[in-house]
Amino acid sequence: MSPALDSTKLTLPSGLTTVGHGAFRECSSLTDLSLPAALTTTIHRSAFRGCSSLTSVALPAALTTISDGAFAGLTSLTSLTLPTALTTIGDEAFSGCTSLAELTLPATLHTIGNEAFYGCCCLREVSIPAGLAVIGNWAFQKCFALTVLTLPAALTTIGVGAFSDCCALGQGGEEHILPTALTVISNGAFQNCSSLTDLSFPTTLTTIGSGAFRGCPLTALTRIRVVSCKVKLMVKLGRNPGRALFDVSWV
């Protein structure tokens, strides 16, 4: 049985279990996509990359993996609810989805790959599920509209440039408290978050990478505790070392 395909809609057959690499890449006229319930494991690399007119994606509830670049460049996609069984979002899976404003991540998720949501410039709010320990490099870079970010208590590592250039983060005026299990903030993780002014660190933190908060107008850093000099600060505090850029409270 072949897929039912017209110029705008794609409904795949009910017994389909695999969508291969680049299967529907750059089918730029597609507007609606419905995937069958039998597709329970993986949507492979770049399967729907560049389907720039796709506004609606119905993913099967039992799907566990969205591979690298599977839905990258879907510039017309505005909202996305991911399956409740999903565990892995691969590298660049939704990068360049420039109209995506609403995103629901499932509680089962434990991997967000590098550049997974890179350049999703309309995305307003992200709540990272409780079971996720590592956010990939540049995962949410250039999400310019992102104002609300909720990180789970179990998060240990924020990857390189993960939230860099998220220039609206902090516009609500609330203090951002980093998770209690966090140990590593990687290079450039929050670089150029030009609205981020208040940040609270956990006592578990061991590493702040180079340029992690470069370009952030921070006025207060709180809850930093040095234990046996284990905390490594690798942040340049601006071009003029004689100028105080922010205050640090030691507790």
Phi, psi and omega in degrees: 000130181266156179295144176280114189227121167243196187289343185231339187237144179228118174241114184274152185297151189295335182269004183292130180245347183218136169243115189281177181304125174061023188303319181235029183301133175059033168279081195285354179265347182297134177244334183227139181224127177235121181256143186285157180295336181290345179279091191250351184247290192221138162259118191282174188307129174058024185304320181235021181302137174076014174280077196288348178260358184290117181255341185224131177229119176255108183264143180294143187296332185268002182297132183253333186223131170248114189281176184307126173066014187304320182235027180292143175076022174276081191287351179257354181287124185254333180215156185207124172247118184273153184301149183288346179262357187295131178247333189225128170247117186284177179301134176060019187305319180234022181296143178073016173276081195285350178255357184291115183248336183234132183219128175243116179264135184282157181295338182282349187293130176233358178220126169241114188285176178298133177059025184304320180235029180303131174073017174279078197286351178258357183294124189260329187215138178224128174240112183280130183297158188296332185273002184268127184257335184227131172259126186296165180298134177056024187302322181235025180298142178063030168273080192298331184269358185293116180246333183241123181228122178244121182251142183282155182297332184275357182296128181251331187222129171254119189290172180304125175061021189305320180237023181294146179067017173275079194287348178265351182296121183102356181295339178287348176087358182280154175283135177263117181257120182282152188301152186289342180263358186296130178244331186229125167250111190282173181308130174064018187304319180238025182301137178062028168277084196284000175248000184276114184244332184233134184213136179241125183262149174277161180285348179282347187296129179246335185220129168243115188285171180301132177064019185304322181236024179300133179082007176266133181277052184296135177246341181210132171239128184231166175063039173263130176233129177264123179242112179052035178057034182278339182283127179254113177262121181234036184255126174284131186264036176102171184283335182252097185295346180275356183256129179281119182269334179198168178258147177241128175257126180258127181232000000 
